[in-house]
């Protein structure tokens, strides 16, 4: 059985485009997630298929990023993905490669 009780997780926060400070996030799953535009879209748009080829990936990521661009919780989602080192998918308008670059060069 999955618990619905909040747990404390560590998140990295900062100004837009920066992830400079760590703080505790007492709520997981985060309440902002319910407001995310991706909730109304097939999750396959945000996560790669096992057999996805580069042209398919580019199209999927471009489409997902367009959805993220108008999402009211884009910043919270991006911070979450960076803090939790999400390995797969587009989060807050950032692809896996985007997140790796930002983590390598903070």
Secondary structure as UniProt FT lines:
FT   STRAND          9..13
FT   TURN            16..17
FT   STRAND          21..25
FT   HELIX           31..35
FT   HELIX           37..40
FT   HELIX           43..45
FT   TURN            50..51
FT   HELIX           54..69
FT   TURN            72..73
FT   HELIX           74..83
FT   TURN            84..85
FT   TURN            92..93
FT   HELIX           96..104
//
